[in-house]
């Protein structure tokens, strides 16, 4: 399927933002489910890409391909952005789209693909935490309790999966750092970029990280040599291209629209079911899954639930 087939739909959906934010409807839940399937499959695609490329090359390829896919839209949408607002696009590009591809790729050189998916589910917890600390979001004690429980579950599963080895835990923390980046970006978009449509946000932020990625790939990496001489390099590039076009470019457009239409916390709940998809891919690929993991996963999901729990209306 061609990514550009989705652009008219995404553009029309983005224009709906002028109607204001409200309770999530059917189209919002459908978009959330699509993100679950696409992003839940991204970790197995990263694993496949790492078979041919280094973590740095994979991260740069993911960004560069996304930038190329979005480039036909760039000049049209760049005109909508005042120069004084570009700093927020740069921040969103670096934090939300620049660092995570490298962090997840580096993490998966040691940890299993499904483990990266599970740790990515911490995003809603960090979304709340960062919103409270830096953006003045109001919260209650039950939400704080949810953050504590969820982080406890993450510590537990990293400790068990790594057998207590510091090296494995360190690489697990890279995936956690990527979740922090996603959470920060959600709050940035909601706070500073909510008056721009989703495709403007997505195409412009990738300009600031896509060009440096292309420079690195063509001038400082072994990507040309690998594609010319190493067996399996083109196959690995194919997996990364699928990840970039669908898992980054298309999904980020839907993701940014969903934040604007609903809320940062609602959008971050895509991570509830993402671990299920990533676990299914991991087990199908022969990765070992211990029953004890279910306890820690349940703890993480319980924490996410409590962190998102709102006061009941009378």
Phi, psi and omega per residue, in radians:
X1 nan 2.463 -3.110
X2 -1.518 2.294 3.133
X3 -0.982 -0.659 -3.028
X4 -1.219 -0.267 3.042
X5 -1.132 -0.424 -3.099
X6 -1.518 -0.231 -3.005
X7 -1.149 -0.774 3.106
X8 -1.039 -0.723 3.112
X9 -1.093 -0.787 -3.131
X10 -1.138 -0.658 -3.130
X11 -1.160 -0.760 3.109
X12 -1.112 -0.693 3.123
X13 -1.132 -0.683 -3.122
X14 -1.115 -0.613 -3.113
X15 -1.190 -0.307 3.122
X16 -1.195 -0.229 -3.072
X17 -1.075 -0.429 -3.140
X18 -1.126 -0.302 3.117
X19 -1.367 -0.201 3.074
X20 1.671 2.956 -3.077
X21 -1.547 2.401 3.135
X22 -2.583 -2.911 3.121
X23 -1.154 2.410 -3.133
X24 -1.017 2.311 3.125
X25 -1.851 -2.966 -3.086
X26 -1.056 -0.704 -3.122
X27 -1.163 -0.543 3.127
X28 -1.250 -0.704 3.102
X29 -1.193 -0.607 3.096
X30 -1.137 -0.743 3.097
X31 -1.107 -0.671 3.123
X32 -1.111 -0.747 3.126
X33 -1.111 -0.708 3.110
X34 -1.070 -0.742 3.105
X35 -1.116 -0.654 3.105
X36 -1.027 -0.839 -3.102
X37 -1.185 -0.756 -3.096
X38 -1.210 -0.903 -3.083
X39 -1.298 -0.510 3.081
X40 -1.151 -0.444 3.117
X41 -1.551 -0.135 -3.019
X42 -1.197 -0.504 -3.047
X43 -1.276 -0.581 3.074
X44 -1.264 -0.544 3.078
X45 -1.206 -0.659 3.049
X46 -1.066 -0.769 3.127
X47 -1.034 -0.751 3.126
X48 -1.142 -0.694 3.137
X49 -1.166 -0.589 -3.135
X50 -1.200 -0.269 3.095
X51 -1.200 -0.345 -3.101
X52 -2.050 -0.413 -3.027
X53 -2.282 2.780 3.065
X54 -1.304 2.924 3.138
X55 -1.061 -0.716 3.139
X56 -1.149 -0.731 3.132
X57 -1.157 -0.717 -3.135
X58 -1.116 -0.808 3.139
X59 -1.052 -0.772 -3.139
X60 -1.172 -0.695 3.104
X61 -1.100 -0.740 -3.132
X62 -1.052 -0.753 -3.140
X63 -1.242 -0.784 -3.074
X64 -1.117 -0.756 3.135
X65 -1.141 -0.688 3.086
X66 -1.075 -0.745 3.134
X67 -1.090 -0.764 3.137
X68 -1.104 -0.722 3.135
X69 -1.118 -0.566 -3.097
X70 -1.613 -0.200 -3.015
X71 -1.023 -0.600 3.102
X72 -1.056 -0.369 -3.122
X73 -1.624 -0.225 -2.907
X74 -1.049 -0.939 -3.001
X75 -1.189 -0.565 3.086
X76 -1.131 -0.779 -3.073
X77 -1.452 -0.477 3.137
X78 -1.096 -0.524 3.130
X79 -1.131 -0.366 -3.114
X80 -1.410 -0.189 -2.998
X81 -1.773 2.028 3.051
X82 -1.118 2.560 -3.106
X83 -0.984 -0.687 -3.093
X84 -1.148 -0.288 -3.137
X85 -1.682 -0.132 -3.062
X86 -1.070 -0.495 -3.116
X87 -1.047 -0.584 3.127
X88 -1.271 -0.599 3.066
X89 -1.175 -0.672 3.101
X90 -1.114 -0.790 3.114
X91 -1.063 -0.794 3.131
X92 -1.102 -0.671 3.131
X93 -1.116 -0.822 -3.098
X94 -1.207 -0.866 -3.021
X95 -1.318 -0.823 -3.011
X96 -1.548 -0.414 -3.056
X97 -2.232 -0.322 -3.111
X98 -1.553 -0.848 -3.078
X99 -1.354 -0.770 -3.060
X100 -0.970 -0.724 3.124
X101 -1.023 -0.638 3.117
X102 -1.301 -0.687 -3.117
X103 -1.157 -0.793 3.136
X104 -1.168 -0.699 3.126
X105 -1.104 -0.772 3.112
X106 -1.116 -0.722 -3.141
X107 -1.076 -0.714 -3.062
X108 -1.381 0.010 2.958
X109 -1.276 -0.255 -3.133
X110 -2.165 -0.853 -3.077
X111 -1.536 2.770 3.130
X112 -1.195 2.752 -3.102
X113 -1.109 -0.717 -3.118
X114 -1.188 -0.519 3.109
X115 -1.140 -0.687 3.070
X116 -1.072 -0.689 3.108
X117 -1.133 -0.683 3.116
X118 -1.139 -0.805 -3.121
X119 -1.175 -0.502 3.073
X120 -1.127 -0.386 -3.138
X121 -1.208 -0.094 3.073
X122 -1.316 -0.147 -3.080
X123 -0.897 -0.809 3.141
X124 -1.055 -0.605 3.131
X125 -1.132 -0.790 3.136
X126 -1.247 -0.501 3.072
X127 -1.056 -0.804 3.103
X128 -1.144 -0.853 -3.070
X129 -1.045 -0.814 -3.137
X130 -1.209 -0.646 3.099
X131 -1.082 -0.696 3.137
X132 -1.224 -0.822 -3.026
X133 -1.279 -0.722 -2.984
X134 -1.943 -0.326 -3.045
X135 -2.114 0.151 3.041
X136 1.223 0.409 3.103
X137 -1.232 2.306 3.132
X138 -1.366 2.528 -3.130
X139 -2.551 3.044 3.129
X140 -2.170 2.979 -3.078
X141 -1.087 -0.585 -3.109
X142 -1.177 -0.569 3.093
X143 -1.202 -0.698 3.089
X144 -1.122 -0.719 3.087
X145 -1.044 -0.695 3.114
X146 -1.073 -0.704 3.107
X147 -1.088 -0.761 -3.131
X148 -1.105 -0.793 -3.134
X149 -1.120 -0.789 -3.127
X150 -1.096 -0.745 3.109
X151 -1.170 -0.594 3.065
X152 -1.088 -0.712 3.084
X153 -1.113 -0.667 3.123
X154 -1.149 -0.747 3.109
X155 -1.078 -0.727 -3.138
X156 -1.102 -0.818 -3.072
X157 -1.239 -0.591 3.085
X158 -1.170 -0.662 -3.126
X159 -1.179 -0.762 -3.122
X160 -1.218 -0.793 -3.098
X161 -1.132 -0.608 -3.120
X162 -1.554 0.016 -3.122
X163 1.070 0.441 -3.125
X164 1.357 0.040 -3.123
X165 -1.347 2.259 -3.068
X166 -1.060 -0.630 -3.111
X167 -1.075 -0.804 3.139
X168 -1.152 -0.706 3.123
X169 -1.120 -0.689 3.123
X170 -1.046 -0.761 3.130
X171 -1.239 -0.535 3.025
X172 -1.121 -0.640 3.118
X173 -1.157 -0.425 3.051
X174 -1.127 -0.704 3.081
X175 -1.156 -0.651 3.081
X176 -1.111 -0.729 3.112
X177 -1.070 -0.642 3.088
X178 -1.119 -0.685 3.086
X179 -1.097 -0.672 3.077
X180 -1.084 -0.711 3.106
X181 -1.081 -0.796 3.115
X182 -1.057 -0.762 -3.113
X183 -1.126 -0.730 3.101
X184 -1.074 -0.738 -3.129
X185 -1.134 -0.659 3.105
X186 -1.024 -0.783 3.129
X187 -1.198 -0.639 3.097
X188 -1.080 -0.806 -3.126
X189 -1.112 -0.786 -3.117
X190 -1.136 -0.656 -3.050
X191 -1.416 -0.707 -2.945
X192 -2.086 -0.264 -3.048
X193 -2.176 0.246 -3.031
X194 -1.203 -0.238 3.133
X195 -1.589 0.047 3.067
X196 -1.829 2.578 3.112
X197 -1.297 2.839 -2.995
X198 -1.060 -0.708 -3.110
X199 -1.242 -0.535 3.056
X200 -1.130 -0.831 3.132
X201 -1.030 -0.880 -3.037
X202 -1.140 -0.823 -3.078
X203 -1.201 -0.680 -3.088
X204 -1.283 -0.705 -3.130
X205 -1.127 -0.578 -3.137
X206 -1.294 -0.330 3.059
X207 -1.112 -0.708 -3.059
X208 -1.294 -0.409 3.129
X209 -1.894 -0.369 -3.108
X210 -1.254 -0.741 -3.121
X211 -1.129 -0.835 3.069
X212 -1.046 -0.600 3.124
X213 -1.152 -0.723 3.096
X214 -1.123 -0.697 3.106
X215 -1.084 -0.761 3.117
X216 -1.095 -0.802 -3.078
X217 -1.112 -0.755 -3.051
X218 -1.464 -0.432 -3.049
X219 -1.924 -0.365 -2.995
X220 -2.321 0.054 -3.134
X221 -2.046 3.062 3.117
X222 -1.712 0.337 -3.005
X223 -1.069 -0.717 -3.120
X224 -1.153 -0.744 3.127
X225 -1.104 -0.790 -3.104
X226 -1.096 -0.759 3.134
X227 -1.183 -0.434 -3.120
X228 -1.477 -0.595 -2.936
X229 -2.210 -0.411 -3.022
X230 -1.619 2.292 3.126
X231 -1.189 2.380 3.107
X232 1.572 -0.109 -3.101
X233 -1.162 -0.740 -3.136
X234 -1.193 -0.600 3.083
X235 -1.138 -0.761 3.093
X236 -1.091 -0.679 3.098
X237 -1.095 -0.623 3.103
X238 -1.081 -0.765 3.097
X239 -1.082 -0.730 -3.136
X240 -1.176 -0.636 3.118
X241 -1.124 -0.731 3.075
X242 -1.068 -0.782 3.126
X243 -1.055 -0.747 -3.073
X244 -1.229 -0.858 -3.043
X245 -1.229 -0.802 -3.098
X246 -1.602 -0.779 -3.058
X247 -1.391 -0.321 -3.132
X248 -2.028 -1.150 -3.024
X249 -1.101 -1.024 -3.109
X250 -1.149 -0.816 -3.078
X251 -1.135 -0.644 3.134
X252 -1.185 -0.581 3.079
X253 -1.112 -0.795 3.105
X254 -1.143 -0.730 -3.118
X255 -1.057 -0.834 -3.129
X256 -1.151 -0.661 3.070
X257 -1.104 -0.713 -3.107
X258 -1.149 -0.663 3.076
X259 -1.053 -0.792 -3.099
X260 -1.186 -0.600 -3.091
X261 -1.382 -0.549 -3.047
X262 -2.109 -1.725 3.110
X263 -2.772 2.865 3.122
X264 -1.108 -0.691 -3.106
X265 -1.219 -0.724 3.105
X266 -1.064 -0.780 -3.126
X267 -1.107 -0.655 -3.100
X268 -1.218 -0.250 3.121
X269 -1.273 -0.024 2.976
X270 -0.952 -0.453 -3.096
X271 -1.338 -0.110 3.061
X272 -1.051 -0.842 -3.041
X273 -1.749 -0.222 3.102
X274 -0.961 -0.735 3.121
X275 -1.046 -0.585 3.128
X276 -1.083 -0.803 3.138
X277 -1.131 -0.783 -3.117
X278 -1.162 -0.631 3.099
X279 -1.143 -0.758 3.129
X280 -1.045 -0.763 3.095
X281 -1.126 -0.760 -3.112
X282 -1.101 -0.810 3.132
X283 -1.116 -0.715 3.114
X284 -1.100 -0.451 -3.131
X285 -1.612 0.115 3.055
X286 1.584 0.190 3.104
X287 -1.337 2.523 -3.081
X288 -1.399 2.283 3.125
X289 -2.202 2.047 -3.121
X290 -1.541 2.425 3.108
X291 -0.986 -0.520 3.137
X292 -1.069 -0.449 3.131
X293 -1.039 -0.536 -3.088
X294 -1.055 -0.615 3.115
X295 -1.082 -0.827 -3.102
X296 -1.251 -0.619 3.080
X297 -1.112 -0.749 3.100
X298 -1.069 -0.658 3.122
X299 -1.149 -0.729 3.106
X300 -1.102 -0.832 -3.114
X301 -1.151 -0.627 3.064
X302 -1.108 -0.697 3.097
X303 -1.113 -0.724 3.111
X304 -1.091 -0.732 3.135
X305 -1.061 -0.850 -3.121
X306 -1.163 -0.635 -3.141
X307 -1.154 -0.500 -3.129
X308 -1.653 -0.088 -3.051
X309 -1.188 2.275 -3.135
X310 -1.896 2.777 -3.127
X311 -1.167 2.320 -3.116
X312 -1.219 2.411 3.086
X313 -1.434 2.424 3.138
X314 -1.582 nan nan
